[in-house]
Every structure is written in structure tokens, then in C-alpha cells.
Amino acid sequence: MGLPPPYHIEDTPVTSRLAFAALAFASTAACTRPSTSATAPAGAAKAASEAVAQPGAATEANGAAAAPNVTANGVPRAVGPVATVNGRDIAGDRFNAEFARLVGRSTKVPADRLRRIAQNVLNRLIEQELREQAIRNENITLTDAEFEDAWKEFTGRFRKGDGRFDESALTTELERAHTTMDQMREQIRQQRLGAKLVQKLGKVEVSEADSKAYYDMNPSAWLEAASRDLRPILIRVPADASADVQQKAKQKAEDASAALKKGQDFEQVAKQYSEGPLPPLHLTRASAEPELEPVAFQLKVGEVSKPIKTRWGWYVLRLIEKNEERTRPYSEVRDEIRTQLTTRRGYTEERRILVELRKKAEVVEKLPF
């Protein structure tokens, strides 16, 4: 599950996604917002430049070290503000960090492309500043409960096959996105604030007629594949465990299966032979658990499976519901459609609002090259 950057290295227009982006959660060092009300002191600019360069980052063709205010790509670093938006400066170190994150030390990017990338970075920072100013002007705030809901929604995307939170997967994604946990939390906060700004200034309402028309025009979207809902018990064992450890885990799974077939309480059996009951499983023919799917589709409702070996360990399944292929009725998907259409309109309205804010703003750009 990737977390895409807020813009590409290509020279395409920058488009932010606020809270409406399904993948907008992973961004960059721009998540942290140092005060931009004044020009950065020369010492701070120098420190930022050195941080971007990194020790021993680049050398010129003759082997000499790159100049302090020139990147490894041979382009100048921003020393002072790169833009002023309604009297507020955007510090050069923010620009330097974003530019370095996108192009690194590559010397293969043509000069004209580097300039377009730099302009895209600057546009992004200007939009961020315009959005933050509008949020303050509109007195938009986020409660602790609203933030916690947003954070739970984000972390809920990182689950293991058994439904548990996968902290290592989250850490990996944060590292890939070159951001920290604190920066990610701040970005999510800004996304939700941005979403509330769009809700206040934009027109995102969706009528019943709009929803029904969308349903009628997309019949294949409501076709639901056959599936099975199951209660699982998992006896965990590492995939590289010894044969003896594997055999002991398998025996526990067989004992659990036998106990369930005798009619013993599922919760008690799960606690006795494993860590306890797991969340229900919903499997389709295309599920990511190939060892479980064929067994699940052969079970009858209420029936208990034999032990099944997977990468997580040994599973025992009880089928609780069979769901055959069907077309979901409009009454069932009405809310989903409304959410989807609202999201799409949110994209459009966000862009419109930012364009209007830019037209009204006093913006002075000061790109270093």
C-alpha cells in the first residue's frame, strides 16, 4: 500500500488532495511548518544548505568540492525566502528540502526539467501557504476527537493478514516517504483542516438524483463476487521454524479443530489453543490468502475445517455465512455513491478555491534559478 508523494518529478501541474486523497497521507518534510513571517537568518540558511548537500555529497568535474550554495546538480540553493505570500515569507530551507527530496544528487536531469521541477515545488509551497492562511482567516479548527478519527483511519490501512495492526509496515512506508511519525500526524491534521475549508467555501453537496444517475450509469460497479465469512483461530508459528515446532503447532490446531467439532464454545477454544479469537475473515476467490480460500469455499455453514498451514501459522476456520454473487441494490450503495461523488467534487472545489485564493493574493516569487 503505497503512499504517493504530493507531486511527481515530471513537469506536470501540482495537485494537492487535502483530506479527499485516498493516498494523500504520506508526504514529506513539508509537513512541518516553521514560521515564515520573516526572512531566515543567514546562519539558518547556511545550515539548511549544508543539510541538503549532505557531507561529501558532490564534486565538480575537476574533483573540487561543490560550492556551499550550489546543489549536487549544479543549481543554486535558496538562501533567503523563495516567495512572499500576502506579506508572509516562505523560507528557502523548505524549498531546498523539497527540491533535494525530489531530485537527490542526480546530474542526469536536464536543466530545463530542473527548472520546471523547482517551479512545481514552489507552486506547492505557495498553495500550502494560501491554504493555511485561509484556514486561519476562516477560523477553522480541528478537535482532538476529529484528529483521532483521522489518525485511526490512516493507521487502519496497515493490517496484517490476521487483522492486527502492522507497525513495521507503517514504519516502512514512512521511511519510503522520507517523513517521520510526527510529520505524518501533522500532515493528517492539515489535511483534515483543508477538508473543512473546502466544505465551508466549496459546493460539494450531492443530490439524490445525482447519486441515482451515477448508479444507473455504472451497473458493473455494483456486481459483488461470491464470498465467505468465517471465524478463524490461528496458532502462530514462524515460517522458518523447525520441524518440531511446526509439528507442535499443527497438533494444537488439530486439537482446536476437534474441540470445535465436538461443540465446544468457539471463544473458549480460541483462548485455550491460541492468543484468542481473531476478527472475522471475509474471503473471495481473489483473496490474498490462497491457502484459506479453497478450504473456505468448500465448507458448509457451521462446519469447521481441518488445520490449514499458512505463512502466519496454522489456521482453523468455521464458516458462518455464504454469500453468492449478486448485484447490490441502490438502497444498499446509496451512501457509498454519495461519498464517492462528494470526494470527486471535493477535488474540483479544492482546485477552484486555490485558484481563487491565488488570484486575490499578493505573491512574489524568488526562485534561486
Secondary structure by P-SEA (a helix, b strand, c coil): cccccccccccccccccccccccccccccccccccccccccaaaaaaaaaaaaccccccccccccccccccccccccccccccccccccccaaaaaaaaaaaccccccccaaaaaaaaaaaaaaaaaaaaaaaaaaaacccccaaaaaaaaaaaacccccccccccaaaaaaaaaaacccaaaaaaaaaaaaaaaaaaaacccccccaaaaaaaaaacccccccccbbbbbbbbbcccccccaaaaaaaaaaaaaaaaaaaacccaaaaaaacccccccbbbbcccccccccaaaaaacccccccccccccccbbbbbbcccccbbbbccccaaaaaaaaaaaaaaaaaaaaaaaaaaaaccccccccc
